[in-house]
Amino acid sequence: MKRPFFVLALGWAFGIGLGQWWGGTWLVWGGLGGAVLLVGGIGYYWRMRGLVLTLFFAGCFLGAAHFRGVDVNNRSQIPVPANSSVQAVVEGRMDTPAKVDGDRVELAIRSQRVRLGQRELNVEERIQFQFRLRNPGEKQAVLRLGRGTEIVTTAKLTRPDPPRNPGAFDYRGYLRRQGIHLLGEGNLRDVRILSETFSIRRQLDRLRDRLEERLDRLYPSDHAGLMKGMLLGDREAVPFETEENFRSLGLVHLLAISGLHVGVFVGCLYGILTWVGVTREKTAFICLLFLPFYAMLTGAGAPVIRAAVMAGMGLVAVILNRWKDSLSFLGLAALVMLWWNPYQLMEAGFQLSFMVTGALLVATGPLSRRIPTPWPRFNQLMAVTLIAQMASFPLLIYHFHEFSLLSFAVNGIVVPVMTALVIPLGMLSLVMGLFHVTLGFWPAWISSKLLSGVQYLLSFPASWTGFRIPWAPPSGMWMAGYTGSVLYLLWAWSGGGLRRARHGGLSWMIAIVVVIASLPGSVGGDRELRITFIDVGQGDATLIETPGGRVILVDGGGTLPWQKEPWQKRRKEFEVGRDVLVPYLKYRGIRRVDWMVMTHGDADHIGGLRAVVEELTVVRVLRNPLPPGTGLEGELMGTLFRRGIPVTVSKPGTWWEPEPGIRLQVLHPPVADPKPRSDNEASVVLLLTAFGHSVLLPADLEESGEQEILERWQLPRIDFLKVGHHGSRTSTGEKWLETLRPREAIISVGRGNRFGHPAPEVVDRLKVRGIRLWRTDQHGAIILRIRPQGVKVESMIPHSQGCRREKLRI
């Protein structure tokens, strides 16, 4: 058997999955692994068969045992209740460099002692801290702190939140995979430095800072940050707009240190040393010495560790002049990394790195030989690009919910330029620039000109949003089907003429059907109307999805404007539309919005809609009859006009059926109305009825408007009432509730908002009538799933610790 490490690594990865989803104890899994090794070893000794299955299943059970052993001990030792905070004094050592972004600094501290009131704990545990900066002077002071510095600080400790919307980034899970269970929040003035000890990692940080300073001197400001990302792994230095362009076109891997960068580094060093006459064995030994240094200097992420381990084993093979096999090296690298931290298997970077590398090692040769051109280098480039795209596709849509149709072409053009010219020239300019800036000028100048050309070339396709397809995350069954169909496709087309003739066409058909099956709506489902009250903080955003695929978006949340000093501005300011609303729509696989409703012009209702208009297709817009009252609303209307999106003014009594059995009716406001109205009083109010159930969406309507609706309309009993104006005391009056008699009520409100929403008296009115209350500040996103058979209500976050997701059937 040639590749035992590869087979064992596959089994180990499956075993980690088993341990995560099935649970169990490490003792049981370890016993099963030992039994497999014993039985399989005896069978192999007597019959010389079954080694592959023995290694695979032994790896499965031992991997599960290892994961369960690590996971059961991955708990916080500091008693902090869920959904609350405690004041603590933490003494410990900085475990990461301080990351400064505007007026915020983040760092991890490995605690040594924690004092909670009169109680003192000797606890060694990583805590993620965040401090607010009050002035630029504090910003400079914190940058002088380095890893290994011992500090003591007073802070408020809390547990990280779970994701508040479906498909959102799981920050709690991300921190837990790093052994972090608590967040600390405090002021920099409360931090006291105890000592500064020598640390190799701190010296590497200082070297990295020096290299970044040299790149600032070698490159213009618009390229220096990009080079820091590509050469030193500092993603935070890359301008946000540039990162977005690269991400949208499937080029973001160029901004993270990966196997490509390690390969360029080793290749350049190897080439230079052999060119000056160093023997092959000595060259390999020198490269081997530099590999760990380069990996640690660039952040030691999963892709760079994987590439460094594989490259290191290849160099050892060169030194010893022994057999080398890249798939075995890949398997050994996976085993080393998963033994060190089994949680890496859940990270997108780890999965993409190993999946793409494995696919390239297996398929590049067979596929490049089948490309019918007389240029071997071109054939290999096309094969590498195609394989990388096919291998990464399921993981990209699973983790990031989007795929660019231009990715293949752009990668085929840009990656060779960056790999063969920009990155090597960048490394050369950095090394020469360390001796003197003048020496690094010319390679930096050439690299910068190439970068300008690449960025200019990418600016056009990056703006073509129609080629970026939102993709709902596929199921595990689909992922298995996709993998099987691609392997069948490779087998069919890498064989002889007879195999291609028999299986070639069928393999393509199966692969295409499998890809189409992942598209939303491609497979018939239940007749279900889905209404999501998205958690956008202090604001409103309601998404209505019909069984036939029609989409109605009512409002889009928004962030209230706040003036900041230049030094306070962050690399990426939080924006509800771009950071919450659009990602959720893409997670649902939504490409177009049939109706976008602007209930009124307040920033917390329409602030996020511009991102929707720019990223997706909006067919038509419904708004109230008032002229734009704010600059924000005026800008949004201008964007709609430039894109040719028709805007309809709401009229009471107007109704439409997105599809049979589902009806939306406008109840408010009047069109011709001499009475002057505020934005809240002019809110568009919608009544939705589906399968015998009713949902009322009154936006920010206040009591006087509620009274007008009651006088004008004979409303049925409402099953689900969205509470007006985030639960303000000026809405949801006694008469309103007596008439509507809702069974369930939903309040869209931000946690700890400065308005005091929802008002206690409104909450009391609802509770007195026995109305079940759902709140986005407590439950996260709230989802109504209405079917002919009944209704199910789901909340993203359970209200009480330990509860499962709350559900109700009516």
C-alpha positions in Angstrom: 0.0 0.0 0.0 1.5 3.3 -1.2 -0.5 6.0 0.7 -1.4 4.9 4.3 -1.1 8.4 5.6 -3.7 9.7 3.1 -6.2 6.9 3.9 -5.7 7.4 7.6 -6.2 11.2 7.2 -9.5 10.6 5.4 -10.7 8.3 8.1 -9.6 10.8 10.8 -11.5 13.6 9.2 -14.7 11.5 9.0 -14.2 10.5 12.6 -14.1 14.1 13.7 -17.4 14.6 12.0 -18.8 11.5 13.7 -17.6 12.8 17.1 -19.2 16.2 16.5 -22.6 15.1 15.3 -23.1 11.8 17.2 -21.4 12.7 20.5 -20.3 9.8 22.7 -17.3 9.4 24.9 -13.7 9.2 23.9 -13.4 5.9 25.7 -16.1 4.2 23.5 -14.7 5.6 20.3 -11.1 4.7 21.3 -12.2 1.1 22.2 -13.8 0.7 18.7 -10.6 2.0 17.1 -8.5 -0.4 19.1 -10.8 -3.3 18.1 -10.6 -2.4 14.4 -6.8 -2.2 14.6 -6.7 -5.6 16.3 -9.1 -7.4 14.0 -7.8 -5.8 10.9 -4.2 -6.3 11.9 -4.8 -10.1 12.4 -6.7 -10.3 9.1 -3.9 -8.5 7.2 -1.2 -10.7 8.9 -2.9 -13.9 7.7 -4.4 -12.9 4.4 -2.5 -9.8 3.4 -5.8 -8.0 2.7 -8.0 -5.3 4.1 -5.2 -2.8 5.1 -7.1 0.1 3.5 -10.3 -0.5 5.3 -8.5 -1.2 8.5 -6.7 2.2 8.4 -9.8 4.1 7.3 -12.1 2.8 10.0 -9.4 2.9 12.7 -8.8 6.5 11.7 -12.5 7.2 11.9 -12.9 5.8 15.4 -9.6 7.2 16.7 -10.3 10.6 15.2 -13.7 10.6 16.9 -12.1 9.6 20.2 -9.5 12.4 19.9 -12.2 15.0 19.1 -14.5 13.9 22.0 -11.5 14.0 24.4 -10.6 17.6 23.3 -14.2 18.8 23.1 -15.3 17.6 26.5 -12.5 19.7 28.1 -13.2 22.8 25.9 -15.2 24.6 28.6 -14.8 27.9 30.4 -13.6 27.7 34.0 -14.8 31.2 34.9 -18.5 31.3 36.1 -20.2 33.8 33.9 -24.0 33.3 33.6 -25.6 33.2 30.2 -27.3 36.3 28.9 -25.6 38.5 31.6 -22.3 40.0 32.5 -20.0 40.1 35.5 -17.4 42.7 36.5 -13.9 41.2 36.9 -10.3 42.0 37.4 -8.2 39.9 34.9 -4.5 39.4 35.2 -2.7 37.7 32.4 -0.5 37.8 29.4 -1.2 39.1 25.9 -1.6 36.2 23.6 -2.1 38.1 20.3 -0.8 41.5 19.0 -3.2 44.4 19.6 -5.3 44.9 16.4 -6.4 48.6 16.1 -9.3 49.5 13.9 -10.5 53.1 14.2 -11.4 53.7 17.8 -11.5 50.0 18.8 -8.7 47.7 19.8 -8.9 43.9 20.0 -6.6 41.4 21.6 -6.6 38.0 23.3 -5.3 37.7 26.9 -4.4 34.4 28.5 -5.5 34.8 32.0 -3.5 33.8 35.1 -5.7 35.1 37.8 -9.4 36.4 37.7 -11.0 38.2 40.6 -14.8 38.2 40.8 -15.8 40.3 43.7 -14.2 38.8 46.8 -13.5 35.5 44.9 -10.1 34.9 43.2 -9.5 32.1 40.7 -6.2 30.9 39.4 -7.4 30.2 35.9 -5.4 29.9 32.7 -7.9 30.7 29.9 -8.0 32.8 26.7 -10.3 35.7 26.8 -11.1 38.0 23.8 -10.9 41.6 24.9 -12.2 44.8 23.2 -11.3 48.3 24.3 -12.6 51.6 23.2 -10.0 54.3 22.5 -10.8 57.9 23.6 -8.1 59.8 21.6 -5.3 59.2 19.1 -2.7 59.2 21.8 -4.2 56.0 23.2 -4.0 54.5 19.8 -0.3 55.0 19.6 0.2 53.7 23.2 -1.6 50.4 22.5 0.4 49.8 19.4 3.5 49.6 21.5 2.1 46.6 23.4 3.2 43.2 22.2 2.6 39.5 22.8 3.9 38.3 26.1 3.2 41.6 27.9 1.7 40.9 31.3 -1.2 43.2 32.2 -4.0 43.6 34.7 -7.3 45.2 33.8 -10.9 45.7 35.0 -13.4 44.5 32.5 -17.0 43.3 32.0 -17.0 39.6 31.0 -19.8 38.2 28.9 -20.4 35.1 26.8 -20.4 35.5 23.0 -23.8 35.6 21.2 -24.8 32.8 18.9 -25.7 33.9 15.4 -28.8 36.1 15.4 -30.0 35.3 11.9 -30.0 32.1 9.9 -26.8 31.7 7.9 -25.0 34.5 9.8 -21.4 34.2 10.9 -21.2 32.1 14.1 -18.8 34.2 16.1 -19.4 32.1 19.2 -18.4 28.9 17.4 -15.4 30.6 15.8 -14.1 31.7 19.2 -14.8 28.3 20.8 -12.7 26.6 18.2 -9.9 28.7 19.4 -10.6 27.9 23.1 -12.2 31.2 23.8 -15.5 31.3 25.7 -15.7 34.8 27.1 -15.5 38.4 25.8 -14.0 41.2 27.9 -15.0 44.8 27.4 -13.3 47.7 29.1 -11.4 51.0 28.9 -7.8 51.3 28.0 -7.2 53.6 31.0 -7.9 50.7 33.3 -5.1 48.6 31.8 -1.9 48.4 33.8 1.3 46.9 32.5 3.0 44.6 35.0 6.0 43.4 32.9 7.3 42.9 29.4 9.0 39.5 28.9 11.1 38.3 25.9 9.1 36.3 23.4 10.1 34.9 20.0 6.6 35.6 18.8 6.9 39.2 19.9 10.2 39.6 18.0 8.4 38.2 14.9 5.7 40.7 15.4 8.3 43.5 15.5 9.9 42.2 12.4 6.6 42.1 10.7 5.9 45.7 11.7 9.3 46.6 10.2 8.5 44.8 7.0 5.1 46.5 6.7 6.8 49.9 7.3 9.2 49.1 4.5 6.3 48.2 2.2 4.7 51.6 3.0 7.9 53.3 1.8 8.2 51.2 -1.3 4.6 51.2 -2.6 2.0 53.9 -3.1 -0.7 54.0 -0.4 -3.3 52.3 -2.6 -1.0 49.3 -3.2 0.9 49.1 0.1 -2.0 47.5 2.0 -2.6 45.0 -0.8 1.0 44.0 -0.8 0.9 43.6 3.0 -2.0 41.2 2.6 -0.4 39.1 -0.2 3.2 39.0 1.2 2.7 39.1 5.0 -0.9 37.9 5.5 -2.2 41.1 7.0 -5.7 41.1 5.7 -6.7 44.0 7.9 -4.3 46.2 5.8 -6.0 45.5 2.5 -8.5 48.3 1.5 -12.0 47.1 2.0 -13.1 48.0 -1.5 -10.2 46.0 -3.0 -11.0 43.0 -0.8 -14.7 43.2 -1.9 -13.7 43.2 -5.6 -11.4 40.2 -5.1 -14.0 38.4 -3.0 -16.8 38.9 -5.5 -14.7 37.5 -8.4 -13.4 34.5 -6.5 -9.9 35.9 -6.1 -9.8 36.4 -2.3 -7.4 33.5 -1.9 -4.7 35.8 -3.3 -5.1 38.0 -0.2 -4.5 35.2 2.3 -1.1 33.5 2.6 -1.6 30.0 1.2 0.1 27.2 -0.6 0.5 29.5 -3.6 2.5 32.0 -1.6 4.6 29.3 0.1 5.3 27.7 -3.3 6.5 31.1 -4.6 8.6 31.7 -1.5 10.3 28.3 -1.6 10.6 28.4 -5.4 12.3 31.8 -5.4 14.6 30.8 -2.6 15.4 27.5 -4.2 16.0 29.1 -7.6 18.3 31.8 -6.2 20.4 29.4 -4.2 20.9 26.9 -7.0 21.6 29.7 -9.4 24.5 30.9 -7.2 25.9 27.4 -7.1 24.6 25.9 -3.9 24.1 22.1 -4.2 20.6 20.7 -4.3 20.7 19.0 -0.9 22.1 22.1 0.8 19.6 24.3 -0.9 16.8 22.1 0.3 18.2 22.2 3.9 18.3 26.0 3.9 14.8 26.2 2.5 13.7 23.8 5.2 15.2 26.1 7.9 13.3 29.1 6.5 9.9 27.5 6.2 8.8 27.6 9.9 10.1 31.2 10.1 8.0 32.2 7.1 4.9 30.3 8.3 5.0 32.0 11.7 5.8 35.4 10.2 2.8 35.3 8.0 0.3 34.3 10.7 0.4 30.5 10.6 -3.1 30.0 9.1 -4.3 26.6 8.0 -3.4 26.9 4.3 0.2 28.1 5.1 0.7 25.4 7.7 -0.6 22.8 5.3 1.7 24.0 2.5 4.7 24.4 4.8 4.4 20.8 6.1 4.0 19.5 2.6 6.9 21.5 1.3 9.0 20.6 4.3 8.5 16.9 3.7 9.3 17.3 0.0 12.5 19.1 1.0 13.4 16.3 3.4 12.9 13.8 0.6 15.2 15.8 -1.6 17.9 15.9 1.2 17.7 12.1 1.7 17.2 11.4 -2.0 14.2 9.2 -1.1 10.8 8.5 -2.6 8.3 11.3 -2.4 4.6 11.3 -2.9 2.5 14.5 -2.7 -0.7 12.7 -1.7 1.0 11.0 1.2 2.5 14.4 2.3 -1.0 15.9 2.1 -2.4 13.2 4.3 0.4 13.6 6.8 0.0 17.3 6.9 -3.7 16.8 7.6 -3.0 14.4 10.4 -0.5 16.7 12.1 -2.9 19.7 11.9 -6.0 17.8 13.1 -4.1 16.2 16.0 -2.9 19.7 17.0 -6.4 21.2 16.7 -9.3 19.0 15.5 -11.6 22.0 15.2 -9.7 23.1 12.2 -11.7 20.7 10.2 -14.8 23.0 10.6 -13.0 26.0 9.2 -13.6 27.1 5.6 -10.0 27.8 5.0 -8.9 24.4 6.1 -11.5 22.7 4.0 -10.8 24.7 0.9 -7.0 24.3 1.2 -7.1 20.5 1.5 -9.9 19.9 -0.9 -8.4 22.0 -3.7 -4.9 20.7 -3.1 -6.0 17.1 -3.2 -8.0 17.6 -6.3 -5.1 19.3 -8.1 -2.8 16.4 -7.1 -5.2 13.8 -8.4 -6.7 15.4 -11.5 -4.2 17.9 -13.0 -2.2 15.3 -15.0 -5.1 13.3 -16.4 -7.1 16.4 -17.3 -4.3 18.5 -18.9 -3.6 15.5 -21.2 -7.1 15.7 -22.5 -7.2 19.4 -23.4 -6.8 19.5 -27.2 -4.2 22.2 -27.7 -0.5 21.8 -28.7 0.8 23.9 -25.7 1.4 21.8 -22.6 1.9 24.8 -20.3 -1.5 26.3 -21.4 -3.2 22.9 -21.0 -1.8 22.6 -17.5 -2.9 26.2 -16.6 -6.5 25.5 -17.9 -6.6 22.2 -16.0 -5.4 23.7 -12.8 -8.0 26.6 -13.0 -10.9 24.3 -13.9 -10.0 21.7 -11.2 -9.7 24.4 -8.5 -13.0 25.9 -9.5 -14.8 22.5 -9.5 -13.3 21.5 -6.2 -14.0 24.8 -4.4 -17.5 25.3 -5.8 -19.5 23.3 -3.2 -17.6 24.7 -0.3 -17.9 28.3 -1.6 -21.7 28.1 -1.9 -22.0 26.2 1.4 -19.9 28.8 3.4 -20.3 32.0 1.5 -23.7 31.5 -0.3 -22.5 33.0 -3.6 -20.6 32.0 -6.7 -19.3 34.2 -9.6 -19.7 33.0 -13.1 -16.7 35.0 -14.0 -14.5 33.3 -11.5 -13.0 30.8 -13.9 -12.1 33.3 -16.6 -10.8 35.9 -14.1 -8.7 33.3 -12.2 -7.2 32.0 -15.5 -6.0 35.5 -16.3 -5.1 37.1 -13.0 -3.6 34.2 -11.0 -0.8 33.6 -13.5 0.1 37.3 -13.5 0.1 37.5 -9.7 1.9 34.2 -9.2 4.6 34.6 -11.8 5.2 38.3 -11.6 3.5 40.4 -8.9 4.2 38.2 -5.8 7.8 37.3 -6.7 8.6 40.9 -7.5 7.0 41.9 -4.3 9.1 39.5 -2.3 12.2 40.6 -4.1 11.4 44.3 -3.5 10.8 43.6 0.2 14.1 41.7 0.7 16.2 44.2 -1.2 14.3 47.1 0.4 15.4 45.8 3.8 19.0 46.7 2.9 18.1 50.1 1.3 14.9 51.5 -0.1 16.6 52.4 -3.3 17.5 48.7 -4.0 13.8 47.7 -3.7 12.5 50.6 -5.8 12.6 49.0 -9.3 11.0 45.7 -8.5 8.4 47.5 -6.4 7.8 49.9 -9.3 7.2 47.1 -11.8 5.0 45.2 -9.3 3.0 48.3 -8.6 2.4 49.0 -12.3 1.2 45.4 -12.8 -1.1 45.8 -9.8 -2.6 48.9 -11.3 -3.3 47.0 -14.5 -4.9 44.1 -12.6 -7.1 46.4 -10.5 -8.2 48.3 -13.5 -9.0 45.1 -15.3 -11.0 43.8 -12.3 -12.9 47.0 -11.8 -15.3 46.2 -14.7 -16.3 42.6 -13.9 -16.5 43.4 -10.2 -19.3 45.8 -10.9 -21.3 43.3 -13.0 -23.5 42.0 -10.1 -25.6 39.9 -12.5 -22.8 37.4 -12.8 -22.7 36.8 -9.0 -25.3 34.2 -8.2 -26.6 33.9 -4.7 -26.8 30.2 -3.7 -28.6 28.7 -0.7 -26.3 26.3 1.2 -26.8 22.7 -0.1 -27.5 19.7 1.9 -25.0 17.0 2.9 -26.7 14.6 0.5 -26.2 17.0 -2.4 -22.5 17.5 -1.4 -22.0 13.8 -1.6 -23.8 13.6 -4.9 -21.7 16.4 -6.3 -18.5 14.7 -5.2 -19.5 11.4 -6.7 -20.6 13.0 -10.0 -17.3 14.9 -10.4 -15.2 11.8 -9.6 -17.3 9.9 -12.2 -16.7 12.8 -14.7 -12.9 12.6 -14.1 -12.8 8.8 -14.4 -14.9 8.9 -17.6 -12.7 11.5 -19.4 -9.3 10.4 -18.2 -9.6 6.9 -19.6 -9.3 5.6 -23.1 -11.5 6.3 -26.1 -13.9 3.5 -25.4 -14.5 4.7 -21.8 -15.1 8.2 -23.0 -17.5 7.0 -25.6 -19.5 5.0 -23.2 -19.4 7.3 -20.1 -18.4 10.8 -21.3 -21.8 12.1 -22.2 -23.6 10.5 -19.3 -21.0 11.8 -16.8 -21.5 15.4 -18.1 -25.3 15.0 -17.9 -25.2 13.8 -14.3 -22.8 16.6 -13.2 -25.0 19.2 -14.8 -28.2 17.8 -13.2 -26.5 17.7 -9.8 -25.5 21.4 -10.1 -28.9 22.5 -11.2 -30.5 20.5 -8.3 -28.7 22.9 -5.9 -30.4 25.9 -7.2 -33.3 27.3 -5.0 -36.7 26.2 -6.3 -35.2 23.5 -8.6 -36.8 20.8 -6.6 -40.4 21.0 -5.6 -41.1 21.5 -1.9 -44.0 22.0 0.5 -46.6 24.8 0.0 -45.2 27.1 2.6 -45.3 30.9 3.0 -42.2 31.9 5.0 -42.0 35.3 6.8 -38.8 36.2 8.5 -38.5 39.1 10.9 -34.8 39.7 10.4 -32.8 40.8 13.4 -31.4 44.1 12.1 -31.0 45.7 15.6 -33.0 48.8 16.2 -35.0 48.8 13.0 -37.4 46.8 10.8 -36.8 44.3 8.0 -39.4 41.7 7.1 -38.9 39.2 4.3 -41.9 37.4 2.7 -41.2 34.3 0.5 -44.1 32.6 -1.2 -44.3 28.9 -2.1 -43.8 29.8 -5.7 -40.7 31.8 -5.2 -42.0 35.3 -5.1 -40.2 37.7 -2.7 -41.5 40.7 -0.9 -39.1 42.7 1.3 -40.8 45.2 3.7 -38.1 47.7 4.9 -34.4 47.0 5.3 -33.3 48.2 8.7 -30.5 50.8 8.9 -27.8 52.4 11.1 -28.4 55.7 12.6 -25.8 58.2 11.4 -23.0 59.2 13.8 -20.3 61.7 13.1 -16.7 60.4 13.7 -13.3 61.9 13.7 -11.0 60.6 11.0 -8.9 58.6 13.5 -12.1 56.9 14.7 -13.2 55.6 11.3 -12.8 51.9 10.9 -11.6 49.9 7.9 -15.1 48.5 7.4 -17.9 50.4 9.1 -20.9 48.3 10.0 -23.7 48.8 7.5 -27.0 46.8 8.1 -27.8 46.3 4.4 -24.4 45.0 3.4 -23.5 43.1 6.6 -26.9 41.7 7.6 -29.7 42.0 5.1 -27.9 41.1 1.8 -26.1 38.2 3.3 -29.4 36.8 4.6 -31.0 37.2 1.2 -28.1 35.4 -0.4 -28.2 32.7 2.2 -31.8 32.1 1.1 -30.7 31.9 -2.5 -32.7 35.0 -3.5 -31.6 36.7 -6.7 -34.5 39.1 -7.2 -37.0 41.0 -5.0 -40.4 41.2 -6.7 -41.7 43.9 -4.4 -39.6 46.2 -2.1 -41.8 48.1 0.3 -40.5 51.4 1.8 -43.0 51.9 4.6 -41.6 55.4 5.4 -38.4 57.3 5.2 -36.8 56.8 8.7 -33.2 55.6 8.5 -33.9 52.5 10.7 -36.4 51.3 8.0 -34.8 52.1 4.7 -31.1 52.5 5.5 -30.2 49.0 4.4 -32.3 49.0 1.2 -29.6 50.7 -1.0 -27.3 47.6 -0.6 -30.2 45.4 -1.8 -30.8 47.6 -4.8 -27.1 47.5 -5.7 -26.5 43.8 -5.1 -29.8 42.1 -6.3 -32.5 42.6 -8.9 -35.4 44.7 -7.6 -38.5 44.6 -9.9 -40.7 47.2 -8.3 -41.0 49.4 -5.3 -44.0 50.5 -3.1 -43.7 53.6 -0.9 -45.9 56.1 0.9 -47.1 59.3 -0.8 -44.9 61.7 1.1 -42.0 63.3 -0.8 -38.5 62.3 0.4 -38.0 63.9 3.8 -34.3 63.1 4.4 -31.1 63.0 2.4 -30.9 59.3 2.9 -34.3 58.8 1.3 -33.5 61.1 -1.5 -30.3 59.2 -2.3 -32.2 55.9 -2.3 -34.9 57.3 -4.6 -32.1 58.6 -6.9 -30.6 55.1 -7.0 -34.0 53.6 -7.9 -34.4 56.2 -10.7 -31.0 55.6 -12.2 -31.6 51.8 -12.3 -35.0 52.3 -13.9 -36.9 50.6 -11.1 -40.6 51.6 -11.1 -41.9 53.2 -7.9 -45.6 52.9 -7.0 -47.3 55.1 -4.4 -49.4 53.1 -2.0 -53.2 53.5 -2.1 -55.6 52.3 0.6 -57.6 49.3 -0.6 -55.1 48.3 -3.2 -54.3 44.6 -3.1 -52.5 42.0 -5.1 -52.0 38.3 -5.0 -48.4 37.2 -5.5 -49.9 33.8 -6.2 -53.2 32.1 -5.5 -54.2 31.9 -1.9 -51.8 34.6 -0.7 -53.0 38.2 -0.6 -51.4 41.5 0.4 -53.6 44.6 1.0 -52.6 48.2 1.7 -54.6 49.7 4.6 -52.8 53.0 5.1 -52.0 55.9 4.6 -54.6 57.9 2.5 -53.2 59.3 -0.7 -55.2 62.6 -0.9 -55.0 63.7 2.7 -55.0 67.4 3.7 -53.9 66.5 7.2 -50.2 67.0 7.6 -48.5 63.8 8.7 -45.2 62.8 10.2 -43.2 59.9 8.6 -44.5 57.5 11.3 -48.1 58.5 10.7 -47.7 58.0 7.0 -46.3 54.5 7.3 -47.5 52.0 4.7 -49.5 49.4 6.6 -50.0 45.9 5.0 -52.4 43.1 5.8 -51.2 39.7 4.6 -53.5 36.7 4.5 -52.5 33.2 3.5 -54.1 29.8 3.9 -56.6 31.2 6.4 -54.1 33.0 8.6 -53.5 36.8 8.8 -50.4 38.9 9.5 -50.6 42.7 10.1 -47.5 44.8 9.4 -48.1 48.4 10.7 -44.5 49.7 10.5 -44.1 52.7 12.8 -47.8 53.7 12.9 -48.9 55.4 16.1 -52.2 55.4 18.0 -53.9 58.1 15.9 -53.2 56.1 12.7 -54.3 52.9 14.4 -57.6 54.6 15.2 -58.1 55.7 11.6 -57.6 52.1 10.4 -60.1 50.8 12.8 -62.7 53.3 11.7 -62.0 52.7 8.0 -61.8 48.9 7.9 -63.6 45.9 9.3 -60.5 43.8 10.1 -60.6 40.1 10.9 -59.0 38.7 14.0 -55.2 38.9 13.5 -53.1 35.8 14.1 -49.8 37.6 14.0 -49.3 41.3 14.8 -46.0 43.0 14.3 -46.0 45.5 17.1 -45.9 49.1 15.8 -42.9 51.4 16.2 -40.7 48.8 17.9 -43.0 48.7 21.0 -43.0 52.5 21.5 -45.5 53.7 24.1 -47.2 55.9 21.4 -48.3 52.8 19.5 -50.3 49.5 20.1 -53.1 51.1 22.1 -55.8 49.4 24.1 -58.5 49.8 21.4 -56.1 48.4 18.8 -55.5 45.2 20.7 -59.1 44.8 21.8 -60.2 44.9 18.2 -57.5 42.8 16.5 -57.2 40.2 19.3 -53.8 38.9 18.1 -52.6 35.5 19.1 -48.9 36.2 18.6 -47.0 39.5 18.6 -43.5 40.3 17.2 -41.4 43.3 18.2 -38.4 44.2 16.0 -36.1 46.0 18.4 -32.4 46.4 19.1 -30.8 45.2 22.3 -30.1 47.9 24.9 -31.4 50.6 22.5 -31.3 54.2 23.7 -35.0 54.7 23.2 -36.1 52.3 25.9 -38.1 50.1 23.4 -40.2 48.2 24.0 -42.0 50.3 26.5 -43.0 48.4 29.7 -46.6 49.4 29.4 -46.9 48.0 25.9 -45.3 44.7 27.0 -47.8 44.7 29.9 -50.8 45.3 27.6 -49.7 42.2 25.5 -49.1 40.0 28.5 -52.4 40.9 30.2 -54.3 39.6 27.1 -52.3 36.4 27.0 -50.6 37.3 23.7 -47.4 35.4 23.2 -44.5 37.8 22.6 -41.5 37.4 20.3 -38.7 39.9 20.3 -35.7 40.1 18.0 -33.5 41.5 20.8 -34.2 38.3 22.8 -34.9 35.7 20.2 -32.9 36.9 17.2 -34.7 36.4 13.9 -38.2 35.1 14.1 -39.6 33.0 11.3 -43.3 32.2 10.6 -43.9 29.2 8.3 -47.5 29.2 7.2 -48.9 26.1 5.5 -52.4 24.9 4.7 -52.0 22.4 7.6 -51.0 25.1 10.2 -48.3 27.5 11.3 -44.9 27.0 12.9 -43.1 29.8 14.7 -39.3 29.5 15.1 -36.8 31.7 16.8 -33.1 31.8 16.1 -32.1 32.1 19.8 -33.9 30.2 22.6 -35.3 32.6 25.2 -33.9 30.6 28.1 -30.6 28.9 28.4 -30.7 25.2 27.5 -34.0 25.4 25.6 -34.2 24.1 22.1 -35.6 26.4 19.3 -39.1 27.4 20.3 -41.9 26.2 18.0 -45.6 26.6 18.0 -48.3 25.0 15.9 -51.7 26.6 15.4 
